[in-house]
Amino acid sequence: MDKATALLEHRGIKPTAIRILVLREMMECHEAFSMQSLEERLDTVDKSTIYRCITLFLTHHLIHAIDDGSGSFKYAVCRHDCHCGEEGEHLDDLHAHFYCERCHRTTCLSSIHVPVVALPGHFEIHDINYVLKGICPSCSSQQEGHLSTN
């Protein structure tokens, strides 16, 4: 059994051919991806089919959505042991994301957990969005290389 099929089954999703295809493409992405970038990578797959897969994967916590402030959600495949979005422990499992202001890529920083803030009174936290913004190492090194040639 391949990794995509195993991940689908682990999250309780029936592994159809199209779901396996979409998930494999998602797993190839090294940073978070937008719906549009996924559509471009899977140009032979209907947009509504991709959207349905994303919705299903989100519902079953196979991927997570990131609002990085760019105007469109980005998505990333969850680790095998991830519980983000699930009732109970999900706030402890949330991690930070980094948005590069130059190349507009969003990267999961899985090793940096989001700090949970104790709120007063009857406030109830359902989600935390922790996005750091700046210049990624790749863009930073390109800029340094450009400056050293001048």
C-alpha positions in Angstrom: 0.0 0.0 0.0 1.4 3.4 -0.9 1.8 6.3 1.5 -1.2 8.3 0.1 -3.6 5.4 0.4 -2.4 4.7 4.0 -2.9 8.3 5.0 -6.4 8.4 3.6 -7.3 5.2 5.4 -5.7 6.4 8.6 -8.0 9.4 8.5 -11.1 7.3 7.6 -11.3 8.5 4.0 -12.1 5.9 1.3 -9.1 5.9 -1.0 -10.6 6.5 -4.5 -8.3 7.0 -7.5 -8.9 10.8 -7.7 -8.4 11.3 -3.9 -5.1 9.4 -4.1 -4.0 11.5 -7.1 -4.9 14.8 -5.4 -3.2 13.8 -2.1 -0.1 12.6 -3.9 0.2 16.0 -5.5 -0.3 17.7 -2.2 2.4 15.6 -0.6 4.8 16.7 -3.4 4.5 20.3 -2.2 7.3 21.4 0.1 5.5 24.4 1.4 1.8 25.2 1.9 -0.1 25.4 -1.4 -3.1 27.4 -2.6 -6.2 26.0 -4.4 -5.0 27.8 -7.5 -1.5 26.3 -7.4 -3.0 22.8 -6.9 -5.4 23.4 -9.9 -2.4 24.3 -12.0 -0.5 21.2 -11.0 -3.5 19.0 -11.7 -4.7 20.8 -14.9 -6.6 17.7 -16.1 -8.7 17.4 -12.9 -11.9 19.4 -12.6 -11.7 22.4 -10.2 -14.8 21.3 -8.4 -13.3 17.8 -7.8 -10.2 19.4 -6.3 -12.4 21.6 -4.1 -14.4 18.6 -2.9 -11.2 16.7 -2.1 -9.8 19.7 -0.1 -13.1 20.0 1.8 -13.1 16.3 2.6 -9.5 16.3 3.6 -10.0 19.3 5.9 -13.1 17.7 7.5 -11.0 14.5 8.3 -8.0 16.5 9.5 -5.7 15.1 6.8 -4.7 18.7 5.8 -5.0 22.0 7.6 -5.8 25.5 6.3 -3.7 28.5 6.8 -4.9 32.1 6.6 -1.5 33.8 5.9 -3.0 37.2 5.1 -2.3 36.9 1.3 -6.0 36.8 0.5 -6.3 33.1 -0.3 -6.1 30.2 2.1 -3.1 27.9 1.8 -3.2 24.2 2.7 -0.6 21.7 4.1 -0.8 18.0 4.6 -0.8 17.1 8.4 1.8 14.9 9.9 0.6 11.3 10.7 0.4 12.1 14.4 -1.2 15.6 14.0 -4.5 16.3 15.8 -5.1 19.9 14.5 -8.7 20.7 14.1 -9.9 17.8 16.3 -11.9 18.4 19.5 -9.9 18.6 22.7 -6.2 18.6 22.2 -6.1 20.5 18.9 -4.8 23.8 20.4 -1.8 22.0 21.8 -1.0 20.7 18.4 -1.1 23.9 16.4 2.1 25.2 15.0 3.4 28.5 13.5 3.6 29.3 9.8 6.0 31.7 8.0 4.8 33.8 5.1 7.6 35.2 2.8 6.7 38.8 1.7 9.0 38.5 -1.3 8.1 35.0 -2.9 4.7 34.7 -1.2 5.3 31.1 -0.1 3.9 29.9 3.2 5.9 27.3 5.2 4.8 25.2 8.1 7.1 25.6 11.1 5.9 22.3 12.8 8.6 22.5 15.5 7.3 25.9 16.7 4.1 25.4 18.7 1.6 28.2 19.0 1.4 29.7 22.5 -2.0 29.4 24.0 -3.2 32.6 25.7 -5.3 32.3 28.9 -8.3 34.5 28.2 -10.4 36.1 31.0 -14.0 35.3 31.8 -16.1 33.3 29.5 -14.1 33.6 26.3 -13.6 30.4 24.4 -10.8 29.8 21.9 -11.7 27.7 18.9 -8.7 28.4 16.7 -5.4 30.3 16.7 -3.7 31.7 13.6 0.0 32.3 14.2 1.7 33.6 11.1 5.2 35.1 11.1 6.0 37.4 8.1 9.3 38.4 6.7 11.8 37.1 4.1 12.5 33.4 3.8 16.1 32.0 3.7 15.9 31.4 -0.1 14.9 35.0 -0.9 17.4 36.3 1.7 20.3 34.5 0.0 19.2 35.6 -3.4 19.3 39.2 -2.2 22.7 38.8 -0.6 24.0 37.2 -3.9 22.6 40.1 -5.8 24.2 42.7 -3.5 27.6 41.1 -3.6 27.7 41.2 -7.5 27.2 45.0 -7.5 
